[in-house]
Structures are given as structure tokens and as C-alpha cells.
Amino acid sequence: MSLRSYRAGAAVAVLGAAAVLLVTAAFAVPPKHLKPHKGVKKAAGAPAAMVALGKKVYAKSGCANCHAIGNAGGRGGPNLTDVGQESSHTVKWFEVQVTNPKAHNPDGRMPAFKGRVQGKELTALATYLTTLKPAAAKHKPGKKAVKHHHK
């Protein structure tokens, strides 16, 4: 076998593998740990389509590498399970937090996602995060609710 035919065969193999990966990624289903948990409530006025897109952006942007929702996800950043319960955490607040987290916490470790998450996807992600509130079932009568402070 000549070097030229060997290189051509290797190139075909690499291109074939890349095509398989692209097709697989196009039809991939988000992992079960990113499915909505029982505590997710639709924010008042938040269109379901924007919330659904926000969940997809959360998954594809790798947010779960550092953040958890419920018991699923990373532990390097704050747990986002109830992050939408803070009245100051509006869609605009989350958009700033994602694109320029140092604006809210200059000493924070979160990297800026400006340029990586933008436009409609940024708004959708921010909208989804506003829906992350505690389920009413978590607060049983006689038990004091614990307030979480997310910075």
C-alpha cells in the first residue's frame, strides 16, 4: 500500500467518524438528570417554549458541569435548584450573571459566557433559571422554610 492511498484511507475514516458523531449529536436526547424536577414551576408570564429552550441551552452550554439542579450536576458552583426564588433574580439579572458574572460577584469563579450564550438563547436560559423555585411540597406545615442566598 502506498503512502498516498494510506493517507486517503485515513482521511475517509476520520471524515466518516466525524459524520457519525454529528448525526449522533443531532439526535441526542438530553440526559435524564437534566429533565425538569418536581420543583420547577413555570414563571408567571414565562412562555413554555422559552423555558424549554432555556433547558436545552443549559444542557448544551455545560452549566451542569459546575451547577446542580436537584441532585444532578456539578458541585463547583452554586446549586441552582431554588435560584429563581430570589425576587432580585430577574431575567435581566440572569442575563448579566451569565455574560458577566463579575458584575454581581467580583471574587466569583464563574467564567463569563458572553459571546457563547447570546440573543434568544441567553434570554431563554435566563427565563428558565427564573422558574427554578422550591416546590410547595418541600415546605410542610410546622417546618420553617430555609431561605437560600445566591450571590
C-alpha positions in Angstrom: 0.0 0.0 0.0 1.4 3.4 -0.9 1.6 6.3 1.4 -0.8 8.3 -0.7 -3.5 5.5 -0.6 -2.9 5.1 3.2 -3.5 8.9 3.8 -6.6 8.8 1.6 -8.0 5.9 3.6 -7.2 7.6 6.9 -8.9 10.8 5.7 -12.0 8.8 4.7 -12.1 7.1 8.1 -11.7 10.4 10.0 -14.5 12.0 7.9 -16.7 9.0 8.4 -16.2 9.1 12.2 -16.9 12.8 12.2 -20.2 12.3 10.3 -21.3 9.6 12.7 -20.6 11.9 15.7 -22.5 14.8 14.1 -25.6 12.6 13.3 -25.5 11.2 16.8 -25.3 14.7 18.4 -28.2 15.9 16.2 -30.5 13.2 17.5 -29.2 13.0 21.1 -31.6 13.2 24.0 -30.6 15.3 27.0 -29.5 13.1 29.9 -32.2 12.2 32.4 -30.6 14.3 35.1 -31.4 17.4 33.1 -35.1 16.6 32.9 -37.3 19.0 34.9 -37.5 18.1 38.5 -40.7 18.4 40.7 -39.6 21.8 42.0 -39.6 23.5 38.6 -42.6 25.8 38.2 -43.3 28.0 35.2 -42.6 31.6 36.0 -45.6 34.0 35.7 -45.7 35.0 32.0 -42.8 32.8 31.0 -43.8 31.1 27.8 -43.3 27.3 27.9 -41.4 27.4 24.7 -38.8 29.8 26.1 -38.5 27.7 29.3 -38.0 24.5 27.2 -35.4 26.3 25.0 -33.7 27.5 28.2 -33.4 23.9 29.5 -31.7 22.9 26.2 -29.3 25.9 26.4 -28.5 24.9 30.0 -27.7 21.4 28.8 -25.7 22.3 25.7 -23.7 25.1 27.4 -22.4 22.7 30.0 -23.9 24.5 33.0 -24.4 21.2 34.8 -20.6 20.7 34.8 -20.4 23.2 37.7 -24.0 23.7 38.8 -26.6 21.2 40.2 -30.4 21.3 39.9 -31.9 19.0 42.4 -29.4 16.2 43.0 -28.0 16.3 39.4 -25.0 18.2 38.2 -21.7 19.6 39.4 -20.7 20.9 42.8 -18.1 23.5 41.7 -20.6 26.3 41.5 -23.8 27.2 43.4 -26.7 24.8 43.4 -29.4 26.3 41.2 -32.4 24.3 42.5 -34.1 27.3 44.1 -32.2 30.1 42.4 -35.4 31.7 40.9 -37.0 32.3 44.3 -34.9 35.4 45.0 -37.0 38.4 43.8 -33.9 40.2 42.5 -33.1 37.3 40.2 -35.0 38.5 37.2 -34.4 37.5 33.5 -32.2 40.6 33.2 -30.2 39.7 36.3 -29.5 36.2 35.0 -28.5 37.6 31.6 -25.9 39.7 33.3 -24.8 36.8 35.5 -24.2 34.5 32.5 -22.5 37.1 30.3 -20.5 39.0 33.0 -20.7 37.2 36.4 -18.0 39.5 37.9 -20.7 42.3 37.8 -22.5 40.6 40.6 -19.6 38.9 42.4 -16.2 40.3 41.6 -14.5 37.5 43.5 -16.5 34.7 41.9 -15.0 31.9 39.9 -17.7 31.6 37.2 -16.4 32.3 33.7 -18.2 34.8 31.5 -20.2 33.2 28.7 -20.5 36.5 26.8 -20.3 35.6 23.1 -21.0 31.9 23.8 -24.6 32.3 25.0 -26.3 35.3 23.5 -29.5 36.6 21.9 -32.6 34.4 22.2 -30.7 31.6 23.8 -29.4 33.9 26.5 -33.0 35.1 27.2 -34.3 31.6 27.2 -31.7 30.4 29.6 -32.4 33.3 31.9 -36.1 32.7 31.7 -35.6 29.0 32.6 -33.5 29.9 35.6 -36.3 32.2 36.9 -38.5 29.2 37.0 -36.3 27.3 39.5 -38.2 27.7 42.7 -38.9 25.4 45.6 -41.9 23.1 45.3 -44.7 23.9 47.7 -44.5 20.2 48.9 -41.0 20.9 50.3 -42.4 23.3 52.9 -44.6 21.0 55.1 -46.8 22.6 57.8 -44.9 23.1 61.0 -41.5 23.2 59.3 -39.7 26.5 58.8 -38.6 27.2 55.2 -34.9 27.9 54.8 -34.0 30.9 52.7 -31.1 30.4 50.3 -28.8 33.3 49.4 -27.3 33.1 46.0 -24.8 35.7 45.0 
